[in-house]
Amino acid sequence: MSLEELREQAQSQGFVDETPEAAPIPPYRERRILGLTAFQRLIIALLLLMITCMTGSFFLLVTQRVVLPFLN
């Protein structure tokens, strides 16, 4: 190849003018854990907290670590 052929080839290919194709943005997908929405997970967490507090209070009463004044 001669120098002239290389120049012609470089001028014929416009690598600067070509813009790369943008990758398509995937559609928004709602994140779900165990198939539950955020609000449903909040309700379940609050219910579990309430059950834990009630169970702990029950065991404190049964073992007489805490005595209610009206039961004395």
C-alpha positions, -999 to +999 in steps of 0.1 A: +000+000+000+012+034-008+009+065+012-018+079-011-039+048-007-038+051+031-048+088+029-077+080+007-088+052+029-085+073+061-106+101+044-133+077+032-139+063+067-154+089+089-147+074+124-151+108+140-185+115+125-200+082+136-217+083+170-219+051+189-254+037+195-267+044+229-276+014+250-314+012+255-324+020+290-343-009+306-378-001+318-383+007+355-390-024+375-404-021+410-382-039+435-401-064+456-388-087+483-408-119+487-434-103+463-444-076+488-445-039+483-427-015+507-459-007+526-468-044+531-433-051+545-437-021+569-470-035+582-455-070+587-424-055+605-447-035+628-468-065+636-437-086+644-425-059+667-459-058+685-460-096+689-424-096+702-432-069+728-464-086+739-447-120+742-419-105+762-443-087+786-462-120+790-431-139+800-421-111+824-455-114+841-454-152+842-420-153+858-430-125+882-402-102+872-428-075+868-458-072+890-488-052+880-501-030+909-537-040+905-529-077+906-510-074+939 
